[in-house]
């Protein structure tokens, strides 16, 4: 990786921390940036050949089991419900839509990560409403309403770039190929999206922290431990399927914005601080991983 590229992500993180109040006002740009990243990603693989694999089903099963165990385990031990919801979100939140950017730079198989980005997000859209309904934090949300809300949120992120890329591959293959050749540009788009998202995250912690610092400290500590655990476990799972990097990134790199949104709409909003901290930790770890890459 070039020396210039090595500094892009750390600079984005620092600017996000320093300009958090400004980033909060730029949130409207994030969906368009994610759309651009996904369009680059989808044009670079043959979408017609994507099929769920044993690897995908193993990771999806982990998310469901871990989310259940985290919530019930904390509650059985007499732990705070907000902490239980935060840990549950840490497992249940889908893989980040932009995970392919870092994953492929680290050596993951593009098809593997792209497939799980689609299948894993759809799984969460189907399963998460069941969790939210059973927890009962917002009884006004029925199972059907929660499902439609979740599906709409995830579909709006994935569906448009997916179908545009599929149409290009079928009708305008030369255009698709031209976009695919510029996939490396997605790294810089992702850096801008990270700057804005991380800034929003820090701003969110400051705005919601007043009067709740005790629980926020616990959420921050547990989020760090859980983030480290998921990257470690993902490497173990990935080794079984011959792709350590994909396993680590697909398990550890979460769509923190989606997690925060789920907490705000279906759980105690304070639980979203868990995912806010998680966003900081996962991106610091990814910055560390990228800094270790040899110059190409």
HELIX and SHEET records of a PDB file:
HELIX    1   1 UNK A    3  UNK A   18  1                                  16    
HELIX    2   2 UNK A   20  UNK A   23  1                                   4    
HELIX    3   3 UNK A   24  UNK A   29  5                                   6    
HELIX    4   4 UNK A   30  UNK A   43  1                                  14    
HELIX    5   5 UNK A   47  UNK A   49  5                                   3    
HELIX    6   6 UNK A   54  UNK A   76  1                                  23    
HELIX    7   7 UNK A   81  UNK A   92  1                                  12    
HELIX    8   8 UNK A   99  UNK A  105  1                                   7    
HELIX    9   9 UNK A  110  UNK A  135  1                                  26    
HELIX   10  10 UNK A  143  UNK A  171  1                                  29    
HELIX   11  11 UNK A  173  UNK A  180  1                                   8    
HELIX   12  12 UNK A  183  UNK A  185  5                                   3    
HELIX   13  13 UNK A  186  UNK A  209  1                                  24    
HELIX   14  14 UNK A  213  UNK A  240  1                                  28    
HELIX   15  15 UNK A  244  UNK A  252  1                                   9    
HELIX   16  16 UNK A  256  UNK A  266  1                                  11    
HELIX   17  17 UNK A  269  UNK A  271  5                                   3    
HELIX   18  18 UNK A  272  UNK A  291  1                                  20    
END                                                                             
